[in-house]
Amino acid sequence: MGGVLIVLAALVSAWWFLWVPNWRPPLRVGEHYGVDVSAHQNHIDWPKVAGDGIDFAYIKASEGGDFVDRRFGENWRGAGEAGLDRGAYHFFSLCTPGLVQARNFLAVASPDPVALAPAVDLELAGNCGERPDAAVVHTELEAFLRQVEDAWRTEVVLYVGDDFEARYGVRRGVVRPLWHRRFLLRPDVDDWQIWQVHGYAHVDGVSGRVDLDLRRPVA
C-alpha cells in the first residue's frame, strides 16, 4: 500500500510541476496566447517571451488611488518593442472612490489607439479591509468605467474574481467584455473575451511562474 501511495504522489507531483506549467490549450481560429504581469515578475525578457509563442500581454499599471506599478513603463515598452499586443490593467480598491482610481490609472496608462482595451481587476483577495454594500461598489465601479471609457473610447474589460462576484454580482449587473478565469478548462459561458488558464505557466523570459491567458476574436 505504501508503494502505491508513493507512486501516486510521484504522478501527482509530475502532473503539477511538469505538465501543468508547460501545457497550453489548443488554439482555435483567431485565438492567441498571452500573459498578464506586474512587478511581481521582476525583470522580463520580452523578446524571449515573444519567441515562446506569446502574442499579447496585459500589464499592471496601477492600483487604488495612488499606487503605480514600478515596472509598468519598463514592461509596456519592452512588450511593444518585442511586437506583442499590449493592454494595461488596474486593480480596483474597495477603499477609494472610483473617480479617483480612474484618474490614477489614466495618469499612468494614457489612451493608446493601438493598444488592447484597458482592463480592471476586481478581486477581494489582496484588496483593502472594507466591504461596502453592493450598491456602493456598483456606483463607484461605474464611475471608474465611465471615466476610463470616455478617455479610451472603448469598453473596459472586466476581470472578476469568484470571491468578488459572489459578494457583488458584477457579471450579472455590469455588461462589459469579460476576462474569465477557469483552471485548465475552457469557460463554460459564451460571453468571455479572455480566458485566464491558470497562474503557474512556464514562459521563456519570465523568471518563475506567470498567468497564462488566451484571447479570442471579438465577435
Biotite code that builds the C-alpha atoms (Angstrom):
import biotite.structure as struc

atoms = struc.array([
    struc.Atom([0.000, 0.000, 0.000], chain_id="A", res_id=1, res_name="MET", atom_name="CA", element="C"),
    struc.Atom([2.843, 2.358, 0.861], chain_id="A", res_id=2, res_name="GLY", atom_name="CA", element="C"),
    struc.Atom([4.442, 1.761, -2.529], chain_id="A", res_id=3, res_name="GLY", atom_name="CA", element="C"),
    struc.Atom([1.194, 2.587, -4.326], chain_id="A", res_id=4, res_name="VAL", atom_name="CA", element="C"),
    struc.Atom([0.866, 5.840, -2.410], chain_id="A", res_id=5, res_name="LEU", atom_name="CA", element="C"),
    struc.Atom([4.432, 6.793, -3.282], chain_id="A", res_id=6, res_name="ILE", atom_name="CA", element="C"),
    struc.Atom([3.784, 6.153, -6.983], chain_id="A", res_id=7, res_name="VAL", atom_name="CA", element="C"),
    struc.Atom([0.562, 8.166, -6.872], chain_id="A", res_id=8, res_name="LEU", atom_name="CA", element="C"),
    struc.Atom([2.334, 11.020, -5.111], chain_id="A", res_id=9, res_name="ALA", atom_name="CA", element="C"),
    struc.Atom([5.067, 10.962, -7.753], chain_id="A", res_id=10, res_name="ALA", atom_name="CA", element="C"),
    struc.Atom([2.492, 11.050, -10.565], chain_id="A", res_id=11, res_name="LEU", atom_name="CA", element="C"),
    struc.Atom([0.612, 13.940, -8.975], chain_id="A", res_id=12, res_name="VAL", atom_name="CA", element="C"),
    struc.Atom([3.859, 15.848, -8.474], chain_id="A", res_id=13, res_name="SER", atom_name="CA", element="C"),
    struc.Atom([4.870, 15.278, -12.089], chain_id="A", res_id=14, res_name="ALA", atom_name="CA", element="C"),
    struc.Atom([1.467, 16.459, -13.268], chain_id="A", res_id=15, res_name="TRP", atom_name="CA", element="C"),
    struc.Atom([1.563, 19.593, -11.104], chain_id="A", res_id=16, res_name="TRP", atom_name="CA", element="C"),
    struc.Atom([5.187, 20.612, -11.503], chain_id="A", res_id=17, res_name="PHE", atom_name="CA", element="C"),
    struc.Atom([5.915, 19.441, -15.065], chain_id="A", res_id=18, res_name="LEU", atom_name="CA", element="C"),
    struc.Atom([2.723, 19.030, -17.081], chain_id="A", res_id=19, res_name="TRP", atom_name="CA", element="C"),
    struc.Atom([0.605, 21.967, -15.842], chain_id="A", res_id=20, res_name="VAL", atom_name="CA", element="C"),
    struc.Atom([3.291, 24.695, -16.251], chain_id="A", res_id=21, res_name="PRO", atom_name="CA", element="C"),
    struc.Atom([4.060, 23.600, -19.819], chain_id="A", res_id=22, res_name="ASN", atom_name="CA", element="C"),
    struc.Atom([0.567, 22.742, -21.086], chain_id="A", res_id=23, res_name="TRP", atom_name="CA", element="C"),
    struc.Atom([-1.280, 25.186, -23.308], chain_id="A", res_id=24, res_name="ARG", atom_name="CA", element="C"),
    struc.Atom([-4.833, 24.670, -24.547], chain_id="A", res_id=25, res_name="PRO", atom_name="CA", element="C"),
    struc.Atom([-5.141, 24.112, -28.303], chain_id="A", res_id=26, res_name="PRO", atom_name="CA", element="C"),
    struc.Atom([-5.884, 27.342, -30.121], chain_id="A", res_id=27, res_name="LEU", atom_name="CA", element="C"),
    struc.Atom([-8.990, 27.735, -32.222], chain_id="A", res_id=28, res_name="ARG", atom_name="CA", element="C"),
    struc.Atom([-9.242, 30.002, -35.258], chain_id="A", res_id=29, res_name="VAL", atom_name="CA", element="C"),
    struc.Atom([-8.194, 33.547, -34.431], chain_id="A", res_id=30, res_name="GLY", atom_name="CA", element="C"),
    struc.Atom([-7.086, 32.817, -30.866], chain_id="A", res_id=31, res_name="GLU", atom_name="CA", element="C"),
    struc.Atom([-3.770, 33.849, -29.306], chain_id="A", res_id=32, res_name="HIS", atom_name="CA", element="C"),
    struc.Atom([-1.763, 33.058, -26.171], chain_id="A", res_id=33, res_name="TYR", atom_name="CA", element="C"),
    struc.Atom([-0.888, 35.811, -23.741], chain_id="A", res_id=34, res_name="GLY", atom_name="CA", element="C"),
    struc.Atom([0.321, 36.599, -20.234], chain_id="A", res_id=35, res_name="VAL", atom_name="CA", element="C"),
    struc.Atom([-0.621, 39.106, -17.562], chain_id="A", res_id=36, res_name="ASP", atom_name="CA", element="C"),
    struc.Atom([2.198, 40.529, -15.480], chain_id="A", res_id=37, res_name="VAL", atom_name="CA", element="C"),
    struc.Atom([3.156, 43.029, -12.813], chain_id="A", res_id=38, res_name="SER", atom_name="CA", element="C"),
    struc.Atom([6.243, 43.994, -10.868], chain_id="A", res_id=39, res_name="ALA", atom_name="CA", element="C"),
    struc.Atom([5.978, 40.629, -9.092], chain_id="A", res_id=40, res_name="HIS", atom_name="CA", element="C"),
    struc.Atom([7.587, 39.045, -12.162], chain_id="A", res_id=41, res_name="GLN", atom_name="CA", element="C"),
    struc.Atom([10.636, 41.310, -11.770], chain_id="A", res_id=42, res_name="ASN", atom_name="CA", element="C"),
    struc.Atom([12.612, 41.898, -14.972], chain_id="A", res_id=43, res_name="HIS", atom_name="CA", element="C"),
    struc.Atom([11.086, 40.249, -18.059], chain_id="A", res_id=44, res_name="ILE", atom_name="CA", element="C"),
    struc.Atom([12.995, 39.409, -21.231], chain_id="A", res_id=45, res_name="ASP", atom_name="CA", element="C"),
    struc.Atom([10.244, 40.338, -23.669], chain_id="A", res_id=46, res_name="TRP", atom_name="CA", element="C"),
    struc.Atom([11.932, 39.107, -26.887], chain_id="A", res_id=47, res_name="PRO", atom_name="CA", element="C"),
    struc.Atom([12.166, 35.660, -25.275], chain_id="A", res_id=48, res_name="LYS", atom_name="CA", element="C"),
    struc.Atom([8.502, 35.873, -24.269], chain_id="A", res_id=49, res_name="VAL", atom_name="CA", element="C"),
    struc.Atom([7.547, 36.683, -27.857], chain_id="A", res_id=50, res_name="ALA", atom_name="CA", element="C"),
    struc.Atom([9.723, 33.835, -29.097], chain_id="A", res_id=51, res_name="GLY", atom_name="CA", element="C"),
    struc.Atom([7.810, 31.402, -26.884], chain_id="A", res_id=52, res_name="ASP", atom_name="CA", element="C"),
    struc.Atom([4.565, 31.820, -28.793], chain_id="A", res_id=53, res_name="GLY", atom_name="CA", element="C"),
    struc.Atom([3.110, 34.598, -26.662], chain_id="A", res_id=54, res_name="ILE", atom_name="CA", element="C"),
    struc.Atom([1.289, 37.235, -28.728], chain_id="A", res_id=55, res_name="ASP", atom_name="CA", element="C"),
    struc.Atom([-0.178, 39.614, -26.152], chain_id="A", res_id=56, res_name="PHE", atom_name="CA", element="C"),
    struc.Atom([0.347, 40.870, -22.617], chain_id="A", res_id=57, res_name="ALA", atom_name="CA", element="C"),
    struc.Atom([-1.774, 42.653, -20.054], chain_id="A", res_id=58, res_name="TYR", atom_name="CA", element="C"),
    struc.Atom([0.439, 44.752, -17.804], chain_id="A", res_id=59, res_name="ILE", atom_name="CA", element="C"),
    struc.Atom([-0.464, 46.120, -14.380], chain_id="A", res_id=60, res_name="LYS", atom_name="CA", element="C"),
    struc.Atom([-0.447, 49.903, -14.388], chain_id="A", res_id=61, res_name="ALA", atom_name="CA", element="C"),
    struc.Atom([-1.992, 50.984, -11.119], chain_id="A", res_id=62, res_name="SER", atom_name="CA", element="C"),
    struc.Atom([-3.986, 50.153, -8.018], chain_id="A", res_id=63, res_name="GLU", atom_name="CA", element="C"),
    struc.Atom([-6.367, 52.218, -5.946], chain_id="A", res_id=64, res_name="GLY", atom_name="CA", element="C"),
    struc.Atom([-5.978, 55.979, -5.919], chain_id="A", res_id=65, res_name="GLY", atom_name="CA", element="C"),
    struc.Atom([-2.227, 56.468, -5.828], chain_id="A", res_id=66, res_name="ASP", atom_name="CA", element="C"),
    struc.Atom([-0.307, 53.229, -6.369], chain_id="A", res_id=67, res_name="PHE", atom_name="CA", element="C"),
    struc.Atom([1.678, 52.859, -9.610], chain_id="A", res_id=68, res_name="VAL", atom_name="CA", element="C"),
    struc.Atom([3.283, 49.548, -10.569], chain_id="A", res_id=69, res_name="ASP", atom_name="CA", element="C"),
    struc.Atom([7.005, 50.253, -10.554], chain_id="A", res_id=70, res_name="ARG", atom_name="CA", element="C"),
    struc.Atom([7.679, 48.180, -13.675], chain_id="A", res_id=71, res_name="ARG", atom_name="CA", element="C"),
    struc.Atom([4.753, 49.349, -15.803], chain_id="A", res_id=72, res_name="PHE", atom_name="CA", element="C"),
    struc.Atom([6.792, 51.663, -18.023], chain_id="A", res_id=73, res_name="GLY", atom_name="CA", element="C"),
    struc.Atom([9.554, 49.110, -18.475], chain_id="A", res_id=74, res_name="GLU", atom_name="CA", element="C"),
    struc.Atom([7.096, 46.317, -19.274], chain_id="A", res_id=75, res_name="ASN", atom_name="CA", element="C"),
    struc.Atom([4.964, 48.487, -21.562], chain_id="A", res_id=76, res_name="TRP", atom_name="CA", element="C"),
    struc.Atom([7.970, 49.499, -23.641], chain_id="A", res_id=77, res_name="ARG", atom_name="CA", element="C"),
    struc.Atom([9.501, 46.030, -23.647], chain_id="A", res_id=78, res_name="GLY", atom_name="CA", element="C"),
    struc.Atom([6.321, 44.265, -24.740], chain_id="A", res_id=79, res_name="ALA", atom_name="CA", element="C"),
    struc.Atom([5.747, 46.784, -27.516], chain_id="A", res_id=80, res_name="GLY", atom_name="CA", element="C"),
    struc.Atom([9.310, 46.619, -28.798], chain_id="A", res_id=81, res_name="GLU", atom_name="CA", element="C"),
    struc.Atom([9.050, 42.810, -28.880], chain_id="A", res_id=82, res_name="ALA", atom_name="CA", element="C"),
    struc.Atom([5.976, 43.055, -31.099], chain_id="A", res_id=83, res_name="GLY", atom_name="CA", element="C"),
    struc.Atom([3.336, 41.930, -28.608], chain_id="A", res_id=84, res_name="LEU", atom_name="CA", element="C"),
    struc.Atom([-0.135, 43.409, -28.451], chain_id="A", res_id=85, res_name="ASP", atom_name="CA", element="C"),
    struc.Atom([-0.384, 45.031, -25.042], chain_id="A", res_id=86, res_name="ARG", atom_name="CA", element="C"),
    struc.Atom([-3.043, 46.236, -22.667], chain_id="A", res_id=87, res_name="GLY", atom_name="CA", element="C"),
    struc.Atom([-2.958, 47.955, -19.285], chain_id="A", res_id=88, res_name="ALA", atom_name="CA", element="C"),
    struc.Atom([-4.929, 46.933, -16.219], chain_id="A", res_id=89, res_name="TYR", atom_name="CA", element="C"),
    struc.Atom([-5.897, 48.492, -12.886], chain_id="A", res_id=90, res_name="HIS", atom_name="CA", element="C"),
    struc.Atom([-6.521, 46.732, -9.571], chain_id="A", res_id=91, res_name="PHE", atom_name="CA", element="C"),
    struc.Atom([-9.744, 48.201, -8.169], chain_id="A", res_id=92, res_name="PHE", atom_name="CA", element="C"),
    struc.Atom([-9.732, 49.089, -4.463], chain_id="A", res_id=93, res_name="SER", atom_name="CA", element="C"),
    struc.Atom([-12.863, 48.992, -2.330], chain_id="A", res_id=94, res_name="LEU", atom_name="CA", element="C"),
    struc.Atom([-11.441, 51.784, -0.158], chain_id="A", res_id=95, res_name="CYS", atom_name="CA", element="C"),
    struc.Atom([-11.106, 54.537, -2.788], chain_id="A", res_id=96, res_name="THR", atom_name="CA", element="C"),
    struc.Atom([-13.698, 56.393, -4.885], chain_id="A", res_id=97, res_name="PRO", atom_name="CA", element="C"),
    struc.Atom([-13.916, 55.143, -8.457], chain_id="A", res_id=98, res_name="GLY", atom_name="CA", element="C"),
    struc.Atom([-13.254, 58.546, -9.993], chain_id="A", res_id=99, res_name="LEU", atom_name="CA", element="C"),
    struc.Atom([-10.033, 58.914, -8.006], chain_id="A", res_id=100, res_name="VAL", atom_name="CA", element="C"),
    struc.Atom([-8.922, 55.477, -9.182], chain_id="A", res_id=101, res_name="GLN", atom_name="CA", element="C"),
    struc.Atom([-9.736, 56.301, -12.798], chain_id="A", res_id=102, res_name="ALA", atom_name="CA", element="C"),
    struc.Atom([-7.600, 59.422, -12.631], chain_id="A", res_id=103, res_name="ARG", atom_name="CA", element="C"),
    struc.Atom([-4.726, 57.416, -11.198], chain_id="A", res_id=104, res_name="ASN", atom_name="CA", element="C"),
    struc.Atom([-4.993, 54.824, -13.946], chain_id="A", res_id=105, res_name="PHE", atom_name="CA", element="C"),
    struc.Atom([-5.236, 57.394, -16.737], chain_id="A", res_id=106, res_name="LEU", atom_name="CA", element="C"),
    struc.Atom([-2.230, 59.284, -15.414], chain_id="A", res_id=107, res_name="ALA", atom_name="CA", element="C"),
    struc.Atom([-0.204, 56.091, -15.845], chain_id="A", res_id=108, res_name="VAL", atom_name="CA", element="C"),
    struc.Atom([-1.866, 54.467, -18.859], chain_id="A", res_id=109, res_name="ALA", atom_name="CA", element="C"),
    struc.Atom([-2.856, 57.255, -21.202], chain_id="A", res_id=110, res_name="SER", atom_name="CA", element="C"),
    struc.Atom([-5.148, 56.345, -24.107], chain_id="A", res_id=111, res_name="PRO", atom_name="CA", element="C"),
    struc.Atom([-3.397, 54.454, -26.893], chain_id="A", res_id=112, res_name="ASP", atom_name="CA", element="C"),
    struc.Atom([-5.401, 53.790, -30.075], chain_id="A", res_id=113, res_name="PRO", atom_name="CA", element="C"),
    struc.Atom([-3.361, 50.703, -30.998], chain_id="A", res_id=114, res_name="VAL", atom_name="CA", element="C"),
    struc.Atom([-3.366, 49.081, -27.558], chain_id="A", res_id=115, res_name="ALA", atom_name="CA", element="C"),
    struc.Atom([-5.739, 46.430, -26.312], chain_id="A", res_id=116, res_name="LEU", atom_name="CA", element="C"),
    struc.Atom([-8.740, 47.662, -24.358], chain_id="A", res_id=117, res_name="ALA", atom_name="CA", element="C"),
    struc.Atom([-7.894, 48.557, -20.755], chain_id="A", res_id=118, res_name="PRO", atom_name="CA", element="C"),
    struc.Atom([-8.935, 46.107, -18.049], chain_id="A", res_id=119, res_name="ALA", atom_name="CA", element="C"),
    struc.Atom([-9.925, 46.331, -14.397], chain_id="A", res_id=120, res_name="VAL", atom_name="CA", element="C"),
    struc.Atom([-9.097, 43.604, -11.878], chain_id="A", res_id=121, res_name="ASP", atom_name="CA", element="C"),
    struc.Atom([-11.922, 43.012, -9.369], chain_id="A", res_id=122, res_name="LEU", atom_name="CA", element="C"),
    struc.Atom([-10.928, 40.699, -6.525], chain_id="A", res_id=123, res_name="GLU", atom_name="CA", element="C"),
    struc.Atom([-11.398, 40.551, -2.762], chain_id="A", res_id=124, res_name="LEU", atom_name="CA", element="C"),
    struc.Atom([-8.081, 38.753, -2.313], chain_id="A", res_id=125, res_name="ALA", atom_name="CA", element="C"),
    struc.Atom([-5.415, 41.386, -1.871], chain_id="A", res_id=126, res_name="GLY", atom_name="CA", element="C"),
    struc.Atom([-7.970, 44.159, -1.517], chain_id="A", res_id=127, res_name="ASN", atom_name="CA", element="C"),
    struc.Atom([-8.371, 46.541, 1.404], chain_id="A", res_id=128, res_name="CYS", atom_name="CA", element="C"),
    struc.Atom([-10.326, 45.599, 4.507], chain_id="A", res_id=129, res_name="GLY", atom_name="CA", element="C"),
    struc.Atom([-13.552, 47.478, 3.735], chain_id="A", res_id=130, res_name="GLU", atom_name="CA", element="C"),
    struc.Atom([-16.563, 45.646, 2.280], chain_id="A", res_id=131, res_name="ARG", atom_name="CA", element="C"),
    struc.Atom([-19.079, 48.301, 1.180], chain_id="A", res_id=132, res_name="PRO", atom_name="CA", element="C"),
    struc.Atom([-22.640, 47.486, 0.205], chain_id="A", res_id=133, res_name="ASP", atom_name="CA", element="C"),
    struc.Atom([-23.159, 46.205, -3.337], chain_id="A", res_id=134, res_name="ALA", atom_name="CA", element="C"),
    struc.Atom([-24.933, 49.401, -4.400], chain_id="A", res_id=135, res_name="ALA", atom_name="CA", element="C"),
    struc.Atom([-21.940, 51.489, -3.330], chain_id="A", res_id=136, res_name="VAL", atom_name="CA", element="C"),
    struc.Atom([-19.483, 49.231, -5.144], chain_id="A", res_id=137, res_name="VAL", atom_name="CA", element="C"),
    struc.Atom([-21.533, 49.304, -8.349], chain_id="A", res_id=138, res_name="HIS", atom_name="CA", element="C"),
    struc.Atom([-21.747, 53.096, -8.194], chain_id="A", res_id=139, res_name="THR", atom_name="CA", element="C"),
    struc.Atom([-18.005, 53.538, -7.696], chain_id="A", res_id=140, res_name="GLU", atom_name="CA", element="C"),
    struc.Atom([-17.183, 50.954, -10.363], chain_id="A", res_id=141, res_name="LEU", atom_name="CA", element="C"),
    struc.Atom([-19.476, 52.677, -12.853], chain_id="A", res_id=142, res_name="GLU", atom_name="CA", element="C"),
    struc.Atom([-17.737, 55.996, -12.114], chain_id="A", res_id=143, res_name="ALA", atom_name="CA", element="C"),
    struc.Atom([-14.378, 54.362, -12.828], chain_id="A", res_id=144, res_name="PHE", atom_name="CA", element="C"),
    struc.Atom([-15.632, 52.756, -16.038], chain_id="A", res_id=145, res_name="LEU", atom_name="CA", element="C"),
    struc.Atom([-17.243, 55.930, -17.396], chain_id="A", res_id=146, res_name="ARG", atom_name="CA", element="C"),
    struc.Atom([-14.109, 57.997, -16.857], chain_id="A", res_id=147, res_name="GLN", atom_name="CA", element="C"),
    struc.Atom([-11.739, 55.446, -18.389], chain_id="A", res_id=148, res_name="VAL", atom_name="CA", element="C"),
    struc.Atom([-14.038, 54.603, -21.286], chain_id="A", res_id=149, res_name="GLU", atom_name="CA", element="C"),
    struc.Atom([-14.598, 58.262, -22.129], chain_id="A", res_id=150, res_name="ASP", atom_name="CA", element="C"),
    struc.Atom([-10.832, 58.718, -22.325], chain_id="A", res_id=151, res_name="ALA", atom_name="CA", element="C"),
    struc.Atom([-10.002, 55.470, -24.140], chain_id="A", res_id=152, res_name="TRP", atom_name="CA", element="C"),
    struc.Atom([-13.151, 55.442, -26.313], chain_id="A", res_id=153, res_name="ARG", atom_name="CA", element="C"),
    struc.Atom([-13.635, 51.716, -25.796], chain_id="A", res_id=154, res_name="THR", atom_name="CA", element="C"),
    struc.Atom([-15.223, 49.429, -23.234], chain_id="A", res_id=155, res_name="GLU", atom_name="CA", element="C"),
    struc.Atom([-13.133, 48.256, -20.293], chain_id="A", res_id=156, res_name="VAL", atom_name="CA", element="C"),
    struc.Atom([-12.602, 44.507, -19.902], chain_id="A", res_id=157, res_name="VAL", atom_name="CA", element="C"),
    struc.Atom([-13.662, 43.112, -16.520], chain_id="A", res_id=158, res_name="LEU", atom_name="CA", element="C"),
    struc.Atom([-11.586, 40.501, -14.690], chain_id="A", res_id=159, res_name="TYR", atom_name="CA", element="C"),
    struc.Atom([-13.938, 39.405, -11.913], chain_id="A", res_id=160, res_name="VAL", atom_name="CA", element="C"),
    struc.Atom([-12.676, 37.041, -9.229], chain_id="A", res_id=161, res_name="GLY", atom_name="CA", element="C"),
    struc.Atom([-15.117, 34.447, -7.978], chain_id="A", res_id=162, res_name="ASP", atom_name="CA", element="C"),
    struc.Atom([-14.908, 35.937, -4.480], chain_id="A", res_id=163, res_name="ASP", atom_name="CA", element="C"),
    struc.Atom([-15.818, 39.400, -5.789], chain_id="A", res_id=164, res_name="PHE", atom_name="CA", element="C"),
    struc.Atom([-18.635, 38.025, -7.938], chain_id="A", res_id=165, res_name="GLU", atom_name="CA", element="C"),
    struc.Atom([-20.155, 36.054, -5.067], chain_id="A", res_id=166, res_name="ALA", atom_name="CA", element="C"),
    struc.Atom([-20.393, 39.211, -2.962], chain_id="A", res_id=167, res_name="ARG", atom_name="CA", element="C"),
    struc.Atom([-21.185, 41.864, -5.551], chain_id="A", res_id=168, res_name="TYR", atom_name="CA", element="C"),
    struc.Atom([-22.673, 40.168, -8.633], chain_id="A", res_id=169, res_name="GLY", atom_name="CA", element="C"),
    struc.Atom([-20.715, 42.262, -11.116], chain_id="A", res_id=170, res_name="VAL", atom_name="CA", element="C"),
    struc.Atom([-21.003, 39.843, -14.036], chain_id="A", res_id=171, res_name="ARG", atom_name="CA", element="C"),
    struc.Atom([-24.780, 39.984, -13.754], chain_id="A", res_id=172, res_name="ARG", atom_name="CA", element="C"),
    struc.Atom([-25.042, 43.712, -13.250], chain_id="A", res_id=173, res_name="GLY", atom_name="CA", element="C"),
    struc.Atom([-22.318, 45.300, -15.369], chain_id="A", res_id=174, res_name="VAL", atom_name="CA", element="C"),
    struc.Atom([-22.342, 44.402, -19.048], chain_id="A", res_id=175, res_name="VAL", atom_name="CA", element="C"),
    struc.Atom([-18.779, 44.527, -20.330], chain_id="A", res_id=176, res_name="ARG", atom_name="CA", element="C"),
    struc.Atom([-16.331, 42.163, -22.093], chain_id="A", res_id=177, res_name="PRO", atom_name="CA", element="C"),
    struc.Atom([-15.218, 39.503, -19.607], chain_id="A", res_id=178, res_name="LEU", atom_name="CA", element="C"),
    struc.Atom([-11.809, 38.135, -18.701], chain_id="A", res_id=179, res_name="TRP", atom_name="CA", element="C"),
    struc.Atom([-12.753, 34.750, -17.308], chain_id="A", res_id=180, res_name="HIS", atom_name="CA", element="C"),
    struc.Atom([-10.627, 32.598, -15.015], chain_id="A", res_id=181, res_name="ARG", atom_name="CA", element="C"),
    struc.Atom([-11.131, 28.817, -15.171], chain_id="A", res_id=182, res_name="ARG", atom_name="CA", element="C"),
    struc.Atom([-8.377, 26.388, -14.266], chain_id="A", res_id=183, res_name="PHE", atom_name="CA", element="C"),
    struc.Atom([-7.353, 24.396, -17.388], chain_id="A", res_id=184, res_name="LEU", atom_name="CA", element="C"),
    struc.Atom([-10.931, 24.090, -18.706], chain_id="A", res_id=185, res_name="LEU", atom_name="CA", element="C"),
    struc.Atom([-12.381, 26.371, -21.343], chain_id="A", res_id=186, res_name="ARG", atom_name="CA", element="C"),
    struc.Atom([-15.021, 28.694, -19.903], chain_id="A", res_id=187, res_name="PRO", atom_name="CA", element="C"),
    struc.Atom([-18.480, 27.169, -19.829], chain_id="A", res_id=188, res_name="ASP", atom_name="CA", element="C"),
    struc.Atom([-20.064, 30.532, -20.636], chain_id="A", res_id=189, res_name="VAL", atom_name="CA", element="C"),
    struc.Atom([-20.183, 32.269, -24.017], chain_id="A", res_id=190, res_name="ASP", atom_name="CA", element="C"),
    struc.Atom([-19.572, 35.897, -23.070], chain_id="A", res_id=191, res_name="ASP", atom_name="CA", element="C"),
    struc.Atom([-15.825, 35.819, -22.460], chain_id="A", res_id=192, res_name="TRP", atom_name="CA", element="C"),
    struc.Atom([-13.154, 37.623, -24.451], chain_id="A", res_id=193, res_name="GLN", atom_name="CA", element="C"),
    struc.Atom([-10.075, 36.490, -22.496], chain_id="A", res_id=194, res_name="ILE", atom_name="CA", element="C"),
    struc.Atom([-9.577, 33.226, -20.631], chain_id="A", res_id=195, res_name="TRP", atom_name="CA", element="C"),
    struc.Atom([-7.043, 33.022, -17.819], chain_id="A", res_id=196, res_name="GLN", atom_name="CA", element="C"),
    struc.Atom([-5.991, 29.376, -17.990], chain_id="A", res_id=197, res_name="VAL", atom_name="CA", element="C"),
    struc.Atom([-4.006, 29.345, -14.738], chain_id="A", res_id=198, res_name="HIS", atom_name="CA", element="C"),
    struc.Atom([-1.261, 31.160, -12.874], chain_id="A", res_id=199, res_name="GLY", atom_name="CA", element="C"),
    struc.Atom([1.513, 28.563, -12.991], chain_id="A", res_id=200, res_name="TYR", atom_name="CA", element="C"),
    struc.Atom([2.785, 28.756, -16.561], chain_id="A", res_id=201, res_name="ALA", atom_name="CA", element="C"),
    struc.Atom([6.392, 28.493, -17.614], chain_id="A", res_id=202, res_name="HIS", atom_name="CA", element="C"),
    struc.Atom([7.150, 31.092, -20.285], chain_id="A", res_id=203, res_name="VAL", atom_name="CA", element="C"),
    struc.Atom([10.612, 31.807, -21.635], chain_id="A", res_id=204, res_name="ASP", atom_name="CA", element="C"),
    struc.Atom([11.858, 35.183, -20.491], chain_id="A", res_id=205, res_name="GLY", atom_name="CA", element="C"),
    struc.Atom([9.876, 35.168, -17.223], chain_id="A", res_id=206, res_name="VAL", atom_name="CA", element="C"),
    struc.Atom([11.532, 34.092, -14.012], chain_id="A", res_id=207, res_name="SER", atom_name="CA", element="C"),
    struc.Atom([9.164, 31.819, -12.092], chain_id="A", res_id=208, res_name="GLY", atom_name="CA", element="C"),
    struc.Atom([5.543, 31.163, -12.918], chain_id="A", res_id=209, res_name="ARG", atom_name="CA", element="C"),
    struc.Atom([3.196, 33.546, -14.678], chain_id="A", res_id=210, res_name="VAL", atom_name="CA", element="C"),
    struc.Atom([-0.503, 33.783, -15.576], chain_id="A", res_id=211, res_name="ASP", atom_name="CA", element="C"),
    struc.Atom([-1.296, 32.208, -18.947], chain_id="A", res_id=212, res_name="LEU", atom_name="CA", element="C"),
    struc.Atom([-4.156, 33.730, -20.930], chain_id="A", res_id=213, res_name="ASP", atom_name="CA", element="C"),
    struc.Atom([-5.934, 33.045, -24.187], chain_id="A", res_id=214, res_name="LEU", atom_name="CA", element="C"),
    struc.Atom([-7.669, 35.757, -26.208], chain_id="A", res_id=215, res_name="ARG", atom_name="CA", element="C"),
    struc.Atom([-10.290, 35.070, -28.819], chain_id="A", res_id=216, res_name="ARG", atom_name="CA", element="C"),
    struc.Atom([-11.511, 37.341, -31.620], chain_id="A", res_id=217, res_name="PRO", atom_name="CA", element="C"),
    struc.Atom([-14.049, 39.965, -30.659], chain_id="A", res_id=218, res_name="VAL", atom_name="CA", element="C"),
    struc.Atom([-17.416, 38.975, -32.101], chain_id="A", res_id=219, res_name="ALA", atom_name="CA", element="C"),
])
